[in-house]
Amino acid sequence: MNVPVMAEMAANGNTPEVLFWVGCSGSFDVRAQKITRAFASILNKLNISYAILGKEEACTGDPARRAGNEFLFQMMAYNNIQILNGYGIKKIVTTCPHCFNILKNEYPELGGNYEVIHHTVFLQQLIKEGKIVIKENSPYSGKKITYHDSCYLGRANGIYEAPREVLEALSAELVEMKRCKSKGLCCGAGGAQMFKEDEPGNKRINIERTEEALATNANIIAAACPFCNTMMTDGVKNKEKEAEVHVLDIAELIEQSMVGE
Protein backbone atom coordinates (compact mmCIF):
# COMPACT_ATOMS: atom_id res chain seq x y z
CA MET A 1 0.00 0.00 0.00
CA ASN A 2 3.06 2.26 -0.11
CA VAL A 3 2.68 3.20 3.55
CA PRO A 4 5.50 5.59 4.54
CA VAL A 5 7.81 4.42 7.33
CA MET A 6 9.11 7.01 9.79
CA ALA A 7 12.78 5.97 9.62
CA GLU A 8 12.83 6.30 5.83
CA MET A 9 11.12 9.71 5.93
CA ALA A 10 13.53 10.97 8.58
CA ALA A 11 16.50 9.76 6.55
CA ASN A 12 15.27 11.96 3.71
CA GLY A 13 14.83 14.93 6.02
CA ASN A 14 11.01 14.76 6.01
CA THR A 15 8.61 14.97 8.94
CA PRO A 16 5.01 13.76 8.51
CA GLU A 17 2.05 15.76 9.71
CA VAL A 18 0.67 12.70 11.50
CA LEU A 19 2.13 9.51 12.94
CA PHE A 20 -0.29 6.60 12.50
CA TRP A 21 0.10 4.40 15.59
CA VAL A 22 -1.00 0.97 14.36
CA GLY A 23 -1.05 -0.93 17.65
CA CYS A 24 -0.61 -4.63 18.41
CA SER A 25 -4.07 -5.68 17.26
CA GLY A 26 -3.86 -3.68 14.05
CA SER A 27 -0.45 -5.18 13.33
CA PHE A 28 -0.89 -8.86 14.17
CA ASP A 29 -4.58 -9.76 14.36
CA VAL A 30 -5.84 -10.86 10.93
CA ARG A 31 -9.25 -9.21 11.37
CA ALA A 32 -7.84 -5.97 12.79
CA GLN A 33 -5.34 -5.77 9.91
CA LYS A 34 -8.33 -5.05 7.65
CA ILE A 35 -9.11 -2.00 9.80
CA THR A 36 -5.49 -0.87 9.54
CA ARG A 37 -5.55 -1.21 5.75
CA ALA A 38 -8.88 0.64 5.51
CA PHE A 39 -7.58 3.59 7.52
CA ALA A 40 -4.28 3.67 5.62
CA SER A 41 -6.28 3.62 2.38
CA ILE A 42 -8.23 6.68 3.53
CA LEU A 43 -4.99 8.52 4.36
CA ASN A 44 -3.54 7.58 0.98
CA LYS A 45 -6.63 8.65 -0.96
CA LEU A 46 -6.56 12.06 0.72
CA ASN A 47 -2.79 12.48 0.28
CA ILE A 48 -2.38 13.14 3.98
CA SER A 49 1.22 13.41 5.16
CA TYR A 50 1.66 10.49 7.53
CA ALA A 51 3.99 7.66 8.49
CA ILE A 52 4.10 4.59 10.72
CA LEU A 53 6.95 3.47 12.95
CA GLY A 54 6.95 -0.01 11.41
CA LYS A 55 9.34 -2.35 13.21
CA GLU A 56 10.20 0.41 15.69
CA GLU A 57 6.67 0.41 17.10
CA ALA A 58 6.21 -1.69 20.25
CA CYS A 59 3.17 -2.30 22.42
CA THR A 60 2.19 0.78 24.43
CA GLY A 61 2.26 -1.31 27.60
CA ASP A 62 -1.43 -0.79 28.28
CA PRO A 63 -2.25 -4.49 28.86
CA ALA A 64 0.76 -4.81 31.19
CA ARG A 65 -0.35 -1.85 33.32
CA ARG A 66 -3.99 -3.00 33.41
CA ALA A 67 -2.82 -6.46 34.48
CA GLY A 68 -0.73 -4.93 37.29
CA ASN A 69 2.79 -5.21 35.86
CA GLU A 70 3.87 -1.59 36.33
CA PHE A 71 7.55 -2.35 35.81
CA LEU A 72 6.94 -3.89 32.38
CA PHE A 73 4.65 -1.01 31.42
CA GLN A 74 7.27 1.62 32.26
CA MET A 75 9.98 -0.24 30.36
CA MET A 76 7.80 -0.39 27.24
CA ALA A 77 6.56 3.18 27.59
CA TYR A 78 10.04 4.67 28.06
CA ASN A 79 11.28 2.84 24.97
CA ASN A 80 8.39 4.16 22.87
CA ILE A 81 8.77 7.69 24.21
CA GLN A 82 12.47 7.69 23.39
CA ILE A 83 11.70 6.74 19.78
CA LEU A 84 8.80 9.20 19.42
CA ASN A 85 10.74 12.09 20.93
CA GLY A 86 13.77 11.20 18.84
CA TYR A 87 11.71 11.73 15.70
CA GLY A 88 10.11 14.88 17.09
CA ILE A 89 6.61 13.48 16.81
CA LYS A 90 3.90 15.99 17.72
CA LYS A 91 0.65 14.43 16.50
CA ILE A 92 -0.46 10.79 16.72
CA VAL A 93 -3.62 9.16 15.37
CA THR A 94 -4.61 5.63 16.32
CA THR A 95 -7.46 3.23 15.53
CA CYS A 96 -7.29 1.62 18.99
CA PRO A 97 -8.97 3.34 21.99
CA HIS A 98 -6.62 1.49 24.36
CA CYS A 99 -3.55 2.93 22.61
CA PHE A 100 -5.32 6.29 22.37
CA ASN A 101 -6.11 6.43 26.08
CA ILE A 102 -2.68 5.50 27.36
CA LEU A 103 -0.74 7.63 24.86
CA LYS A 104 -2.96 10.63 25.59
CA ASN A 105 -3.46 10.36 29.33
CA GLU A 106 -0.63 8.28 30.80
CA TYR A 107 2.44 8.81 28.63
CA PRO A 108 2.74 12.49 29.67
CA GLU A 109 3.63 11.42 33.23
CA LEU A 110 6.73 9.75 31.74
CA GLY A 111 7.71 12.57 29.39
CA GLY A 112 5.68 11.63 26.33
CA ASN A 113 3.62 14.72 25.44
CA TYR A 114 1.77 14.50 22.12
CA GLU A 115 -1.49 15.53 20.50
CA VAL A 116 -3.24 12.16 20.35
CA ILE A 117 -6.38 11.72 18.24
CA HIS A 118 -8.62 8.70 17.85
CA HIS A 119 -9.41 7.87 14.25
CA THR A 120 -13.14 8.50 14.65
CA VAL A 121 -12.43 12.10 15.70
CA PHE A 122 -9.90 12.42 12.88
CA LEU A 123 -12.46 11.16 10.34
CA GLN A 124 -15.08 13.52 11.77
CA GLN A 125 -12.70 16.45 11.24
CA LEU A 126 -11.95 15.36 7.65
CA ILE A 127 -15.67 15.13 6.87
CA LYS A 128 -16.36 18.57 8.37
CA GLU A 129 -13.49 20.06 6.36
CA GLY A 130 -14.95 18.58 3.18
CA LYS A 131 -11.90 16.41 2.55
CA ILE A 132 -13.91 13.21 2.85
CA VAL A 133 -16.90 13.18 0.52
CA ILE A 134 -19.39 10.31 0.71
CA LYS A 135 -20.70 8.76 -2.52
CA GLU A 136 -24.35 9.36 -3.35
CA ASN A 137 -24.77 5.61 -3.80
CA SER A 138 -22.95 4.68 -0.61
CA PRO A 139 -23.31 0.94 0.07
CA TYR A 140 -24.57 1.80 3.55
CA SER A 141 -27.10 4.46 2.59
CA GLY A 142 -30.44 3.53 4.16
CA LYS A 143 -28.91 0.67 6.14
CA LYS A 144 -29.73 0.34 9.81
CA ILE A 145 -26.55 0.72 11.90
CA THR A 146 -26.08 0.47 15.67
CA TYR A 147 -22.90 1.74 17.29
CA HIS A 148 -21.16 0.04 20.23
CA ASP A 149 -19.37 2.50 22.54
CA SER A 150 -15.84 1.48 23.47
CA CYS A 151 -15.23 2.01 27.20
CA TYR A 152 -11.83 3.59 26.64
CA LEU A 153 -13.22 5.97 24.03
CA GLY A 154 -16.51 6.75 25.75
CA ARG A 155 -16.48 6.69 29.53
CA ALA A 156 -12.70 7.12 29.81
CA ASN A 157 -12.42 10.04 27.37
CA GLY A 158 -15.95 11.34 26.79
CA ILE A 159 -15.96 10.72 23.04
CA TYR A 160 -19.52 9.80 22.11
CA GLU A 161 -20.66 12.12 19.34
CA ALA A 162 -17.75 11.96 16.88
CA PRO A 163 -18.30 8.31 15.89
CA ARG A 164 -22.03 8.90 15.56
CA GLU A 165 -21.55 11.98 13.38
CA VAL A 166 -19.29 9.98 11.07
CA LEU A 167 -21.93 7.25 10.77
CA GLU A 168 -24.66 9.81 10.09
CA ALA A 169 -22.60 11.08 7.15
CA LEU A 170 -23.27 7.71 5.48
CA SER A 171 -26.99 8.57 5.24
CA ALA A 172 -27.65 5.47 7.31
CA GLU A 173 -30.30 5.03 9.99
CA LEU A 174 -28.49 5.11 13.33
CA VAL A 175 -30.33 3.10 15.97
CA GLU A 176 -29.19 3.07 19.59
CA MET A 177 -28.97 0.08 21.87
CA LYS A 178 -30.87 0.17 25.15
CA ARG A 179 -27.58 0.80 26.98
CA CYS A 180 -25.48 3.33 25.12
CA LYS A 181 -23.12 6.28 25.56
CA SER A 182 -22.22 6.78 29.25
CA LYS A 183 -24.47 3.84 30.18
CA GLY A 184 -23.12 1.55 27.48
CA LEU A 185 -22.25 -2.04 28.37
CA CYS A 186 -18.61 -3.13 28.06
CA CYS A 187 -17.95 -5.86 25.46
CA GLY A 188 -15.76 -7.65 28.00
CA ALA A 189 -12.32 -7.06 26.47
CA GLY A 190 -11.07 -4.05 28.46
CA GLY A 191 -8.63 -3.98 31.34
CA ALA A 192 -6.50 -6.79 29.85
CA GLN A 193 -9.55 -9.11 29.88
CA MET A 194 -8.96 -9.68 26.15
CA PHE A 195 -6.07 -11.97 27.06
CA LYS A 196 -7.57 -14.18 29.79
CA GLU A 197 -10.42 -16.57 30.33
CA ASP A 198 -13.88 -15.31 31.28
CA GLU A 199 -14.83 -14.62 34.86
CA PRO A 200 -17.35 -17.19 36.16
CA GLY A 201 -20.89 -16.08 35.44
CA ASN A 202 -24.24 -17.03 33.96
CA LYS A 203 -23.64 -15.44 30.57
CA ARG A 204 -20.57 -14.21 28.70
CA ILE A 205 -20.64 -10.43 28.67
CA ASN A 206 -20.00 -10.16 24.92
CA ILE A 207 -23.02 -12.40 24.28
CA GLU A 208 -25.18 -10.13 26.43
CA ARG A 209 -23.94 -7.06 24.59
CA THR A 210 -24.46 -8.70 21.19
CA GLU A 211 -28.04 -9.56 22.15
CA GLU A 212 -28.64 -5.86 22.82
CA ALA A 213 -27.20 -5.00 19.40
CA LEU A 214 -29.29 -7.63 17.64
CA ALA A 215 -32.43 -6.36 19.40
CA THR A 216 -32.15 -3.13 17.39
CA ASN A 217 -32.60 -5.13 14.15
CA ALA A 218 -29.58 -3.34 12.71
CA ASN A 219 -27.86 -4.69 9.60
CA ILE A 220 -24.49 -3.51 10.85
CA ILE A 221 -22.84 -3.25 14.26
CA ALA A 222 -20.31 -0.42 14.02
CA ALA A 223 -17.28 -0.47 16.30
CA ALA A 224 -14.33 1.84 16.81
CA CYS A 225 -12.01 -0.55 18.64
CA PRO A 226 -10.33 -3.75 17.39
CA PHE A 227 -10.97 -5.49 20.72
CA CYS A 228 -14.68 -4.59 20.64
CA ASN A 229 -14.80 -5.76 17.03
CA THR A 230 -13.48 -9.19 18.04
CA MET A 231 -15.88 -9.56 20.96
CA MET A 232 -18.96 -8.45 19.01
CA THR A 233 -18.02 -10.63 16.03
CA ASP A 234 -17.74 -13.64 18.33
CA GLY A 235 -21.14 -12.75 19.78
CA VAL A 236 -22.74 -12.58 16.34
CA LYS A 237 -21.23 -15.96 15.45
CA ASN A 238 -22.51 -17.42 18.71
CA LYS A 239 -26.02 -16.33 17.70
CA GLU A 240 -25.46 -17.71 14.17
CA LYS A 241 -26.29 -14.30 12.69
CA GLU A 242 -23.06 -13.67 10.74
CA ALA A 243 -24.90 -14.03 7.41
CA GLU A 244 -27.35 -11.29 8.37
CA VAL A 245 -25.39 -8.90 10.63
CA HIS A 246 -21.89 -7.59 9.97
CA VAL A 247 -19.50 -6.07 12.52
CA LEU A 248 -17.40 -3.34 10.90
CA ASP A 249 -15.05 -0.63 12.08
CA ILE A 250 -16.01 2.94 11.25
CA ALA A 251 -12.87 3.27 9.12
CA GLU A 252 -14.01 0.33 6.98
CA LEU A 253 -17.45 1.88 6.50
CA ILE A 254 -15.96 5.22 5.43
CA GLU A 255 -13.28 3.70 3.17
CA GLN A 256 -15.93 1.78 1.26
CA SER A 257 -18.25 4.80 1.01
CA MET A 258 -15.98 7.74 0.20
CA VAL A 259 -15.35 9.32 -3.17
CA GLY A 260 -11.82 8.67 -4.43
CA GLU A 261 -9.74 5.99 -6.06
N, C-alpha and C positions, 0 to 999 in steps of 0.2 A: 504493500500500500504506500510505499515511499514515505513512511513516517520518519520525520527527522529525529536524530539522536543527539542529545545535548553535547556529548563529548566532541562529536564531529562538527557541530555548529560552533562550539567554542574554539576549536582548532582553526576555524576559518574566520575567527574574530566576530562572529555573530551572536546576538543574544535574542532569544525568542520573547515574544510578548507574554506568552503563557507556557508554563510547564504543565503537561498532562501527566498527573500521577496515576498510574494504571492500577496499582494495588495487587495484592496476592491473588485474589479471586479473578480479577480481570486478566491476569497474566497466565494462570495455570489451570483454572477451571474451564472445561470445554464450553459449557453453556455461557459463562460470563465473558469468555473471549469474544462471543458474538456481540455483546454490549460494547466491548472495547473497540471492535472493528466498526460498529455503527457510529460511535462517537468520533472516532478518528476520521471516518468518511465525511461526517458533517464538517469537521475542521478543514479537511482537504477541499471540499466543495466550496467553502467560503474563503479559501486562501488565507486562513488565519495563521499568524506567525506563532508556531508552537513547536515543542519538542518533548520527547520522553527521556528519562534517564537510562532506559534499557537495562543492561546488566548491572549498572551502578545502583539501581533502585532495589532497596531491601524492604521487608515488612516494616510498617510503622512501629510495631511493637504493641499495638492496641490489644490483641488477644492475650499477650503475655501480662500486660498490666491488669486487664480485667480478670485474669485467672490468678492474680496475686503475686506474680513473679516480677517485682519492681526492679530488681537488679538487671534482669534480661531486657526489660523494657528500656531502661536508661542506656544500656549498651547499644541497643538498636537505634534508639532515637539520636544519641550523640553522633553515631556514624552517619545517619541520614542528614543531620543538621550540618555536619562538616562538609558533606558533598554539596548540599544545597547552597550554603553560604559561600563555598568555594566558587560556585558558578554565578554568584550574585543574583540568585533567584528572588523575585519579588512577588510574583503572582502564580498561584497553583490552582488548577481545576482538577477535580476528581469525580469519578462516577460512583464511588463508594462512600456512604455516609459515615462509616466507621473511620476510614482514613480522613475524611473531611473533619470530623469532630476532633480527633486527636491532633491533627496538624494545626487546626485553627485554635483550639482551646488549651492544649496541654504542651505542645512544643515550645510556646513562648517562655514557659518557666525554665526551659533548658537552653534558651538562646536562639530558638528558631522562630523568628518573627516574619510572617508572610501574609499576604492577602490570599485567603483560601476561599474558593468558591465551589459549591456543589454544582454538578452539571445541569441540574434542573433550573437553578437560578441563572446560570450562564446561558442556557437555551432561552429562558424567558427574556433575558436582556437582548439577545440576538433577534428574537421575534419582534420585540418592541422597537428596536432600531431599524426594522425592515430588512435586515440582512438574511433572515430566514423567511422565505415565502412558501406558503403551503399550496399545493396543487388544488385546482378546483375539483378535480376528480380524485381526491385523496382516498386511498383504500379504506380509511377508517371514518370517512364522512357518514354520519347517520348511525354509526355503530354505537352500541351501549357499552360504556367503559366505566369500571369502578376502580378507584385508586386506593392502594394500601399504603398507609403512612408508615414510613420507617421510624423507629423510635429515636435513632440517633439524628435523624433529620428533623423530625417533628418535635417531640417533647424536649429533646436535649438542646435544640437550636432554634426552635420556633418557626421553622420553615414549613408552612402549610399551603400557602396560596400559590407560590411559584409553580409547583408541579401541576396544580389544577389549571392555572392559566395557560400553561403549555398544552395541556390536553384539550382545553376549550378551543384552542387555535385550530384543532383538527376538525372542527365542526361536528364533533361527536357529542352524544348525549352522556353527560357525566352523572352517574348515579352513586350516591354515597351509601356505604355500609352503615348498619345500625350504630356501630362504634367506630367513630372516625375522628380525625384531627387530634385534639388533646386527650380525647377519650378512646383513641384507637387501641386495638388489641395487638400486642406484640406477636410476631410470627413465630417466636421461640428461638431465634438464632443469636440474639444479642448477648453481650456480656460473656463472650467466649463459649456460649452454649452450642454454637455451630459445630464445635469440635468434640463434643462429648455425648454420651447417651442421655436419653430423656430422663427427667425426674419422674419418680413414680406418680401415677395419677390415673384418673378414669379415662381421660381422652388426651391425645397428643394436641398440643396447643396450636400447631400449624393446621391440623384437621379442623379444629374449632374455628379458626380464622377463615379457612377456605370455605367452610359452610356459610359463614356470614357473607363472603363475597359471592358465592353461588346463589344466595337468597335474593340478590339484586337482579338476577336474570341477565347479568352483563355478558357480552360476548368476549370481552377482554378484561383481564385483571392487569392493571398497570402498576409497575413497581419502579422504585428509584434506588434500589439497593440490590447488589448481586446475592447477598445472603437471603433477603426477603424473596427474591426471585426463585431461589432454590427451594425454600420452604413452601411457598405457595404452589409451585409446580408439582412438588411431591404431594401436596394436598389434593390438587386437581386429579392427579393420577390415582390417588387412593379412592377418589369418588368416581373413577372411570369416566371422567368428563373431558379428557384431553382432546377428543375429537370435536368438541363443541366450544370449549373455553380455552383461550390462549393466555399465557402469562408472558408479558412483554415489558421490557424496560422502556422508559419514556424516550430515551435516545433512539431505540429501534423504531418506535412509532414515528418520530420526527424524520429520521433518515429515509424511511420508506415513503414519506408523505411530502417532502420538501421539493421545491423546484430546483433543478440543477443536475448536472451529469456527474 
